[in-house]
Amino acid sequence: MTSTTIAIDVGGTKISALLIQDGAVIERRKVDSVIHSNLHGLAECLYQLCSGWVEQADHLAIACTGQVQREVVGFLSAKQQLPLQQQLRQLFKLPLTIINDAAAAAFAEFVTLKRKGFFSNKTESLVYITVSTGVGGGIMQNGQLVQSDDGFCAHLGHVTVPHDGEPVRCHCGRDNCVEALASGTAIAKRASLLLGRPVSTAEVFVLRDHEPALEKLLDEAATALTSLIANAKAWTGCQYVVVGGSVGVSALFHLVQQKLSKLPPIYQVTLLKPDDGSDADAWGVYWYSQCEQELADLQH
């Protein structure tokens, strides 16, 4: 019997959707995100994006940025909550699976690495860190995705790390969170203040060779991420850490790799770039929904 799933990745910058039939992508679509421009129209935006797909689908799988709780999603950067689950059920009229986007990416990378035979012991633990607009995370511990009822779980960008100089306030309300030091948003904001003019994250990487202040800023960002990875190793005992996101896979990756290699042996991990590319979140929630449905079938 044919199975068709709509898998959607809802990010702060873009929203992408895949129509997946029996494990193969039939069609894909993408639009700019409305989270910061029209948050309350998000569900309708997703429904319009999937026009013509809904009638074919058996299931809706959503990987969404933010604090994904049982019936609401808290969008931390927008400081608002939305009853997104109820809105999606009313519009799509399909069974729904929804998890955090970085958690979905963690699940995708775990599935991919497991298929490649990376896990040869029973712990099967992996930490995923995405560095783009913000800093997110997902944790696979002993083959299971780590989650919590309040949705504030494995939000690794909101772990504080040592930082020299003036404290940097994060939008969550604490100082010196990794997101406030190493996200693309933070890098661009801090660089713009240093140079006295607006610059993008991409420009920072281009200008750093001629601007010592920017070189120091990126070094601080890499140090923050390295501290986070060392902490993650201490929490989980993970062997693999995957660093993704547009900023995470940039030159910052190599800076982190260099710093990580200088840590004591107990903190060493294998640092990897994502295998599943820009579709990791959508594939992750798709595979997660498949496992969820298989478990439900067994229970019945």
Disulfide bonds with the S-S distance in Angstrom:
none
